[in-house]
């Protein structure tokens, strides 16, 4: 598995190559969106919550999705299952998520550097000026301009937020 330090360097290199505007924010080690957001000084809704989802397509094919939603939202698992025509959906195991994302749970980036991890972003996230996320480390976050994020990732945009309630 990639080390978190490798993933952090990979992220910084990618952003610098594209001339992206970002800020690094150091804080106490924390990976839970609702707890780390006040530490960084951002609204929870401006955080990019990154969840690895496993979708079974029939008996033999398994797909992994990196679902990125606003920090105050929940991922709509059934919506993702329907989107992909899956027969079963669940959160990926911690081991699978960390292997595909290259960093530990709580520090998963809103970028996919793995060919077997498809990035799907909820369009609500693109309405923000900038997004906040842990930068492959529990003690360092990043604020990234959303225009730069969208330009670099060209994500598949789908409504994947669970209905409130």
C-alpha positions as CSV (number, residue, x, y, z in Angstrom):
1,X,0.0,0.0,0.0
2,X,1.1,3.6,-0.7
3,X,2.1,5.3,2.5
4,X,0.2,8.4,3.7
5,X,3.4,10.4,3.1
6,X,3.5,9.2,-0.5
7,X,-0.2,10.1,-1.0
8,X,0.4,13.6,0.5
9,X,3.4,14.2,-1.8
10,X,1.4,12.9,-4.8
11,X,-1.5,15.3,-4.0
12,X,0.8,18.3,-3.6
13,X,2.7,17.4,-6.8
14,X,-0.6,17.1,-8.7
15,X,-1.9,20.4,-7.5
16,X,1.3,22.2,-8.1
17,X,1.6,20.8,-11.6
18,X,-1.9,22.3,-12.3
19,X,-1.2,25.6,-10.6
20,X,-4.1,25.0,-8.1
21,X,-4.7,27.4,-5.3
22,X,-4.8,25.7,-1.9
23,X,-3.9,26.3,1.7
24,X,-2.6,23.8,4.2
25,X,-4.0,23.8,7.7
26,X,-2.3,22.0,10.6
27,X,-4.4,20.8,13.5
28,X,-4.7,18.1,16.2
29,X,-5.0,14.6,14.6
30,X,-8.6,14.0,13.7
31,X,-10.4,12.4,10.7
32,X,-14.1,12.8,11.5
33,X,-15.6,15.6,9.4
34,X,-17.9,17.0,12.1
35,X,-15.1,17.2,14.6
36,X,-12.2,18.4,12.4
37,X,-14.2,21.1,10.6
38,X,-14.3,23.5,13.6
39,X,-10.6,22.8,14.1
40,X,-9.9,24.0,10.6
41,X,-12.4,26.9,10.8
42,X,-14.7,25.7,8.0
43,X,-18.4,25.0,7.9
44,X,-19.1,21.3,7.9
45,X,-21.0,21.7,4.6
46,X,-17.8,23.0,3.0
47,X,-15.9,19.8,3.8
48,X,-15.5,17.1,1.2
49,X,-16.6,13.8,2.8
50,X,-14.9,10.9,1.0
51,X,-16.5,7.4,1.3
52,X,-15.4,4.3,-0.6
53,X,-18.4,2.3,-1.6
54,X,-18.5,-1.3,-2.9
55,X,-21.0,-2.2,-5.6
56,X,-21.6,-5.8,-6.8
57,X,-22.6,-6.0,-10.4
58,X,-24.0,-9.6,-10.6
59,X,-22.1,-12.4,-9.0
60,X,-18.6,-11.9,-10.4
61,X,-18.0,-8.2,-10.8
62,X,-17.3,-5.8,-7.9
63,X,-16.8,-2.1,-8.5
64,X,-15.4,0.5,-6.0
65,X,-16.6,4.1,-6.0
66,X,-15.0,7.0,-4.3
67,X,-18.2,9.0,-3.4
68,X,-17.5,12.6,-2.5
69,X,-20.3,14.6,-0.8
70,X,-20.6,17.7,1.3
71,X,-19.5,17.1,4.9
72,X,-23.0,17.6,6.3
73,X,-24.6,15.0,4.0
74,X,-24.8,11.3,3.9
75,X,-24.0,9.1,0.9
76,X,-27.1,7.5,-0.8
77,X,-25.9,3.9,-1.1
78,X,-29.1,2.8,-2.9
79,X,-28.8,5.7,-5.3
80,X,-25.3,4.6,-6.2
81,X,-26.5,1.0,-6.6
82,X,-29.2,2.1,-9.0
83,X,-26.8,4.4,-10.8
84,X,-24.5,1.5,-11.6
85,X,-27.2,-1.1,-12.0
86,X,-25.8,-3.0,-9.1
87,X,-27.3,-6.0,-7.3
88,X,-25.7,-5.2,-3.9
89,X,-24.1,-2.1,-2.3
90,X,-22.3,-1.4,1.0
91,X,-19.5,0.7,2.4
92,X,-16.2,-0.9,1.4
93,X,-14.3,-2.7,4.2
94,X,-11.7,-0.5,5.9
95,X,-9.0,-2.6,4.4
96,X,-10.3,-2.3,0.8
97,X,-10.9,1.5,1.2
98,X,-7.5,2.1,2.6
99,X,-5.8,0.0,-0.1
100,X,-7.6,1.7,-2.9
101,X,-7.4,5.2,-1.5
102,X,-3.8,4.8,-0.4
103,X,-4.4,6.4,3.0
104,X,-6.1,5.6,6.3
105,X,-9.8,6.0,7.0
106,X,-10.5,9.7,7.9
107,X,-7.8,10.9,5.6
108,X,-9.1,9.6,2.2
109,X,-8.6,12.2,-0.5
110,X,-11.3,13.4,-2.9
111,X,-9.0,12.3,-5.7
112,X,-8.6,8.8,-7.1
113,X,-5.1,7.7,-7.9
114,X,-6.2,4.0,-8.3
115,X,-7.6,2.7,-11.6
116,X,-10.1,0.5,-9.8
117,X,-11.6,3.4,-7.8
118,X,-14.1,5.5,-9.8
119,X,-14.6,9.1,-8.6
120,X,-18.2,10.3,-8.3
121,X,-18.9,13.7,-6.9
122,X,-22.2,15.2,-5.8
123,X,-22.9,18.4,-7.8
124,X,-23.8,20.2,-4.5
125,X,-20.0,20.3,-3.7
126,X,-19.3,22.3,-6.8
127,X,-21.4,25.2,-5.5
128,X,-18.8,25.9,-2.9
129,X,-15.9,28.4,-3.3
130,X,-13.5,26.0,-1.8
131,X,-13.6,22.6,-0.2
132,X,-11.8,21.3,2.9
133,X,-10.4,17.8,3.5
134,X,-7.7,15.9,5.3
135,X,-4.6,15.8,3.1
136,X,-3.9,12.1,3.5
137,X,-2.9,12.8,7.1
138,X,-4.9,13.1,10.3
139,X,-3.0,16.2,11.4
140,X,-3.1,18.3,8.2
141,X,-5.9,19.5,6.1
142,X,-6.3,21.4,2.9
143,X,-8.5,24.1,1.6
144,X,-8.7,23.8,-2.2
145,X,-10.5,26.1,-4.7
146,X,-13.4,24.2,-6.1
147,X,-12.7,25.5,-9.7
148,X,-9.2,23.9,-9.5
149,X,-10.6,20.6,-8.0
150,X,-13.2,20.3,-10.8
151,X,-10.6,21.1,-13.5
152,X,-8.0,18.6,-12.2
153,X,-10.4,15.7,-11.5
154,X,-13.1,16.2,-14.2
155,X,-15.3,14.1,-11.9
156,X,-18.4,12.2,-12.9
157,X,-21.2,14.3,-11.4
158,X,-24.2,12.5,-10.0
159,X,-26.6,13.3,-7.2
160,X,-25.4,10.8,-4.5
161,X,-26.6,12.6,-1.4
162,X,-29.1,10.7,0.7
163,X,-32.4,12.5,1.3
164,X,-32.5,14.4,4.6
165,X,-34.4,12.7,7.5
